[in-house]
């Protein structure tokens, strides 16, 4: 697939975002509108296909590492919902709508997804060394002929039964044809998807003294696995949320059903955001960016827009949320998209363990050349409870901490500080003053 493709220039976080954007474009904007009735797909090292309508209609094979087999029994929710069979290492087995095959260590862990239907064939893959990563997309029949030949040789040598099944599945598709314009259409669609998720604001460079500490260590297997698992948790939750929102468009539902569906939607969104924040922390630990490029951000307006959602979430737990913003505040330097996710995480972190009837206060005010964001609770008992909980927390590596008394899994204090630092913020957390974050004021253009 990589033959004739020039070396890329992307780091790992950037190429991963490109990969997930490509998966969304491929499934939601190309395959689903085609209303496919049959076909097949092959993936490694995780089942990258996640749209239920595609999984129901396409036959699949997944080469997966042994490590996920050992995690499967105690952590069934970490794989997509159709992964419900117990899978033993080094064994191939039927797993819902796809078949599981062993991935050799020499195969590597770069993701691969191949889709084959009678009228469209697409292959996606990541390749390249560190700092030279790239996304490859191929849709020409010549490349697919070579790909299928290599896969047939591999399966014949290791899994003859699956080799016969793959050949039969291909034969059932009949003569293959392809859309000649798919290659030209894919990249503009991907560019539009990525552009729509990025802030269209003036970009400035954060002064050097405000950069988080840079690290040059190689990413550990623990961080790599944590990133993969957070993705695998969010994928089924996003699917559930999509199905719920499609149900909410119906006109024949009772108000009770509507309320319950909205509650499930909110819970899914909270957990998607929560694991998204954990992924961002792992990404930062894995590869520190060379330069933090931050944008002019209206933090006061962001808090006002997010307040109704946060207030509704806290009300379900019997908590109150008060917002106090000094008028006419200047913009700050940050990353609006990632900052919104970070603020959600701070609200969740500081409201856990509060008793019903407690109040959480968000206050934004000037502090010299910075803006000061405070998150405070209204009772001494709540603060003391938070301090006792913090004292019991035990770190599970550089990203996560665990409180065994409450069962709460959250970002470690160090990971929270690193994330906020990458967003331009400086975190202070004192016993008597709650949590305070200082953001630098953006220069006037």
C-alpha positions in Angstrom: 0.0 0.0 0.0 2.8 2.4 0.8 4.6 1.8 -2.5 5.2 5.2 -4.2 3.8 7.1 -1.2 6.2 9.8 0.1 7.3 9.9 3.7 4.9 11.8 6.0 5.8 14.6 8.4 3.2 14.0 11.2 3.8 13.1 14.8 1.8 10.3 16.5 -1.1 12.4 18.0 -1.6 14.2 14.7 -1.7 11.1 12.6 -4.1 9.4 15.0 -6.5 12.3 14.7 -6.2 11.9 10.9 -7.0 8.2 11.3 -10.1 8.7 13.3 -11.3 11.4 11.0 -10.8 9.0 8.1 -12.8 6.4 9.8 -15.7 8.8 10.3 -15.6 10.0 6.7 -15.4 6.5 5.3 -18.3 5.1 7.4 -20.6 8.0 7.8 -20.1 9.9 4.5 -19.2 7.3 2.0 -20.4 3.8 3.0 -23.6 4.4 4.9 -25.2 6.6 2.1 -24.5 3.8 -0.3 -26.9 1.5 1.6 -24.7 -1.6 1.1 -26.3 -5.0 1.4 -23.2 -7.2 1.5 -19.4 -7.1 1.5 -16.5 -7.9 3.7 -13.9 -6.0 5.8 -10.5 -6.8 7.4 -8.9 -4.9 10.2 -5.9 -4.8 12.6 -5.1 -4.5 15.5 -8.6 -3.5 16.6 -12.1 -3.6 14.9 -12.0 -0.1 13.4 -15.5 -0.6 11.8 -18.1 0.6 14.4 -21.3 1.6 12.5 -24.0 -1.0 13.5 -25.6 -1.0 10.0 -22.3 -1.8 8.4 -21.4 -4.5 11.0 -24.7 -6.2 10.4 -24.3 -6.4 6.7 -20.6 -6.9 6.1 -18.6 -10.0 7.0 -15.4 -9.3 9.0 -12.0 -10.5 10.1 -9.8 -8.8 12.8 -6.2 -9.6 13.6 -5.9 -8.7 17.3 -2.9 -8.8 19.7 -2.7 -11.3 22.6 -2.8 -8.5 25.2 -6.5 -7.8 24.4 -7.3 -11.4 24.8 -6.1 -11.4 28.3 -8.1 -8.3 29.1 -11.2 -9.6 27.5 -12.8 -11.6 30.4 -12.6 -9.0 33.2 -13.1 -6.0 30.9 -15.7 -7.0 28.3 -16.9 -3.4 28.0 -13.6 -2.3 26.6 -14.3 -3.9 23.3 -17.3 -3.2 21.0 -20.6 -4.7 22.1 -20.5 -7.6 19.6 -17.2 -8.9 21.3 -18.9 -11.1 23.8 -17.2 -14.5 23.4 -14.3 -15.5 25.6 -11.2 -15.5 23.3 -8.1 -17.4 24.2 -4.7 -16.2 23.1 -3.3 -17.6 19.8 -6.8 -18.9 18.8 -9.0 -17.7 16.0 -12.7 -17.7 16.9 -16.1 -16.3 15.9 -16.8 -13.0 17.6 -20.3 -11.7 16.8 -20.2 -10.3 13.3 -16.5 -10.8 12.7 -13.9 -13.4 13.2 -10.9 -13.1 15.5 -7.4 -14.0 14.3 -4.0 -13.8 16.1 -1.7 -10.9 15.4 2.0 -11.7 15.4 4.4 -9.4 17.2 6.3 -8.7 14.0 3.1 -7.5 12.4 3.3 -4.3 14.5 0.4 -2.2 15.8 -0.2 0.3 13.0 -4.0 0.3 12.2 -5.3 -1.2 9.0 -8.9 -1.3 7.6 -9.9 -2.9 4.3 -13.4 -2.6 2.9 -14.5 -4.7 -0.1 -17.9 -4.6 -1.7 -19.0 -5.2 -5.3 -18.9 -1.4 -6.1 -16.4 0.1 -3.8 -13.0 -1.0 -2.4 -11.1 1.1 0.1 -8.0 0.4 2.2 -6.8 2.7 5.0 -3.6 2.4 7.0 -1.0 4.3 9.0 2.7 3.9 8.3 6.0 5.6 8.9 8.6 6.1 11.6 8.3 8.6 14.5 8.0 12.1 13.1 7.4 10.7 9.6 3.9 9.3 10.1 1.3 9.2 7.3 -2.2 8.1 6.4 -2.5 6.0 3.3 -5.7 5.5 1.4 -5.9 3.2 -1.7 -8.9 2.3 -3.8 -7.5 1.0 -7.1 -8.2 -2.6 -8.1 -4.5 -3.3 -8.8 -3.5 -2.6 -5.2 -6.4 -4.7 -3.9 -5.4 -7.6 -6.1 -1.9 -7.5 -4.5 -3.4 -7.1 -1.0 -5.7 -10.0 -1.3 -2.9 -12.2 -2.7 -0.7 -11.5 0.4 -3.6 -12.1 2.8 -4.5 -15.4 1.1 -0.9 -16.6 1.5 -0.9 -15.6 5.2 -4.2 -17.3 5.9 -3.3 -20.4 3.9 -0.2 -20.8 6.1 -1.8 -20.1 9.4 -5.6 -20.4 9.2 -6.6 -22.6 6.2 -10.3 -22.6 7.2 -10.4 -18.8 7.3 -8.6 -18.7 3.9 -11.3 -20.8 2.4 -14.0 -18.6 4.0 -12.4 -15.4 2.7 -12.1 -16.8 -0.8 -15.8 -17.9 -0.7 -16.8 -14.5 0.6 -15.0 -12.8 -2.3 -16.5 -15.2 -4.8 -20.0 -14.3 -3.5 -19.4 -10.6 -4.3 -19.1 -11.4 -8.0 -17.1 -9.2 -10.4 -15.7 -6.1 -8.6 -16.0 -2.5 -9.9 -15.0 0.7 -8.2 -15.9 4.4 -8.3 -13.0 6.0 -10.1 -13.6 9.3 -8.3 -13.6 7.9 -4.8 -9.9 8.7 -4.4 -10.5 12.3 -5.4 -13.6 12.7 -3.2 -12.1 11.1 0.0 -9.4 13.7 0.8 -11.6 16.8 0.4 -14.2 15.1 2.7 -11.5 14.4 5.2 -10.2 17.9 5.1 -13.7 19.3 5.6 -14.2 17.0 8.6 -11.0 18.0 10.2 -11.5 21.7 9.5 -15.0 21.7 11.0 -13.6 20.4 14.3 -10.7 22.9 14.6 -11.1 26.4 16.1 -11.2 29.2 13.5 -9.4 31.7 15.7 -6.3 33.8 15.6 -3.3 31.6 16.6 -0.6 32.8 18.9 2.4 31.1 20.4 2.5 30.7 24.1 5.6 32.3 25.7 8.3 29.8 26.5 8.1 30.2 30.3 4.5 29.0 30.2 5.3 25.9 28.2 4.7 22.6 30.1 7.9 20.7 30.8 9.0 18.9 27.7 9.9 15.2 27.8 11.8 13.1 25.3 11.1 9.7 26.6 9.6 7.0 24.3 6.0 6.2 24.8 5.5 3.2 27.1 3.3 0.2 26.3 1.1 1.2 29.2 0.3 4.6 27.6 -0.2 3.0 24.1 -2.7 0.5 25.6 -4.5 3.2 27.6 -5.0 5.2 24.4 -6.4 2.1 22.6 -8.7 1.3 25.4 -10.1 4.8 25.8 -10.9 4.7 22.1 -12.6 1.3 22.4 -14.7 2.6 25.3 -15.8 5.7 23.5 -16.7 3.9 20.2 -19.6 1.8 21.5 -20.9 4.7 23.7 -20.9 6.9 20.6 -22.8 4.2 18.7 -25.4 4.0 21.5 -25.8 7.7 21.6 -26.3 7.8 17.8 -29.0 5.2 18.0 -30.7 7.0 20.9 -30.8 10.3 19.0 -32.3 8.5 16.0 -35.1 7.2 18.3 -35.7 10.7 19.7 -36.7 11.8 16.2 -39.8 9.6 16.3 -43.2 11.1 17.1 -44.8 8.0 18.7 -42.8 7.9 22.0 -44.3 8.6 25.4 -42.9 11.4 27.5 -41.5 8.9 30.0 -39.6 7.1 27.2 -38.3 10.4 25.8 -37.1 11.5 29.3 -35.3 8.1 29.8 -33.7 8.3 26.4 -32.5 11.8 27.0 -31.0 10.7 30.4 -29.1 7.8 28.7 -27.9 10.3 26.0 -26.6 12.6 28.7 -24.8 9.8 30.6 -23.2 8.5 27.3 -22.0 12.1 26.5 -20.5 12.5 30.0 -18.6 9.2 29.7 -17.4 10.0 26.1 -16.1 13.3 27.3 -14.5 11.7 30.4 -12.6 9.1 28.4 -11.8 11.7 25.8 -10.0 13.7 28.5 -8.2 10.6 29.6 -7.1 10.1 26.0 -5.8 13.7 25.8 -3.8 13.2 29.0 -2.3 10.0 27.6 -1.5 11.7 24.3 0.3 14.5 26.1 2.3 11.9 28.2 3.1 9.9 25.0 4.5 12.7 22.9 4.9 16.3 24.1 4.3 18.8 21.3 7.3 20.9 20.3 5.4 24.2 20.5 2.1 25.0 22.1 0.1 27.0 19.6 -2.8 28.5 21.4 -5.7 30.7 20.2 -7.5 33.8 21.5 -10.4 32.3 23.5 -13.4 34.0 25.1 -13.4 32.0 28.3 -16.3 33.9 29.9 -18.6 33.2 26.9 -17.5 29.6 26.9 -18.5 29.2 30.6 -21.9 30.9 29.9 -22.6 28.6 27.0 -21.7 25.4 28.9 -23.4 26.4 32.1 -26.9 25.1 31.2 -25.5 21.6 30.4 -23.4 21.4 33.5 -26.3 22.7 35.7 -28.6 20.0 34.3 -26.0 17.3 35.0 -25.4 18.4 38.6 -29.2 18.8 39.2 -29.6 15.1 38.5 -27.3 14.4 41.4 -29.0 16.9 43.7 -26.2 19.5 43.4 -26.4 23.3 42.6 -24.1 25.2 40.3 -23.5 29.0 40.6 -21.7 31.0 37.9 -20.0 34.4 38.7 -18.3 36.1 35.8 -16.8 39.6 36.0 -18.2 41.6 33.0 -16.1 42.7 30.0 -13.2 40.3 30.5 -10.5 40.1 27.9 -9.8 36.9 25.9 -7.3 34.3 27.1 -4.7 32.2 25.3 -5.9 28.6 25.1 -7.2 25.8 22.8 -11.0 26.2 22.8 -11.8 22.7 21.7 -9.6 20.9 24.3 -10.3 23.5 27.0 -14.0 22.8 26.8 -13.3 19.1 27.5 -10.9 20.0 30.3 -13.5 22.2 32.0 -16.0 19.4 31.8 -13.4 17.2 33.5 -12.8 19.8 36.3 -16.5 20.1 37.0 -16.8 16.3 37.2 -13.7 16.0 39.4 -14.7 18.7 41.9 -18.4 17.6 42.1 -17.7 13.9 42.8 -18.2 13.0 46.5 -20.4 16.1 47.2 -23.5 15.4 49.2 -26.9 16.3 47.7 -27.8 20.0 48.4 -24.2 21.1 48.0 -23.3 24.0 45.7 -20.4 24.3 43.3 -19.3 27.8 42.5 -17.5 28.9 39.2 -15.9 32.3 39.4 -14.0 34.1 36.6 -12.3 37.3 37.4 -9.2 39.4 36.4 -5.8 38.8 38.2 -3.2 41.1 36.8 -2.1 39.9 33.3 -4.1 36.7 33.7 -7.7 35.6 34.3 -8.4 33.6 37.4 -10.9 30.7 37.3 -12.0 29.3 40.6 -14.0 26.2 41.3 -15.2 26.2 45.0 -17.6 24.3 47.2 -19.9 26.0 49.7 -19.4 23.7 52.8 -16.4 23.0 54.9 -17.6 19.4 55.1 -17.3 19.0 51.4 -13.8 20.4 51.3 -12.7 18.1 54.1 -14.3 15.1 52.3 -12.4 16.1 49.2 -9.1 16.3 51.1 -9.7 12.9 52.7 -10.5 11.4 49.2 -7.4 13.0 47.7 -5.3 11.5 50.5 -6.6 8.0 49.7 -6.0 8.2 46.0 -3.3 6.0 44.6 -1.7 6.7 41.2 -2.1 4.0 38.5 0.8 5.3 36.4 1.5 8.8 35.1 -2.1 9.4 33.9 -4.8 7.9 36.2 -5.5 7.8 39.9 -7.9 5.5 41.8 -9.8 6.0 45.0 -10.7 2.6 46.3 -13.1 3.9 48.9 -15.4 5.6 46.3 -14.5 3.5 43.2 -13.6 6.8 41.4 -11.2 6.6 38.5 -9.9 10.0 37.4 -6.9 11.9 36.1 -3.9 12.0 38.5 -3.0 15.4 39.9 0.2 15.5 37.7 -1.7 14.6 34.6 -4.3 17.4 35.3 -1.5 19.9 35.8 0.2 18.8 32.5 -3.1 19.1 30.6 -3.9 22.5 31.9 -0.3 23.7 31.3 -0.7 22.6 27.6 -3.8 24.7 27.5 -2.0 27.8 28.9 -3.3 27.4 32.4 -1.5 27.2 35.8 -3.2 25.1 38.4 -3.1 25.8 42.1 -5.0 23.6 44.6 -4.9 24.6 48.3 -6.7 23.1 51.2 -8.6 26.3 52.1 -9.1 28.0 48.7 -10.3 25.1 46.4 -9.1 24.9 42.9 -7.8 27.9 41.0 -6.5 28.1 37.4 -4.7 31.1 35.9 -4.9 31.7 32.1 -2.7 34.2 30.3 -4.5 37.1 28.6 -4.3 37.1 24.8 -2.6 40.0 23.0 -4.9 42.4 21.2 -4.5 42.0 17.4 
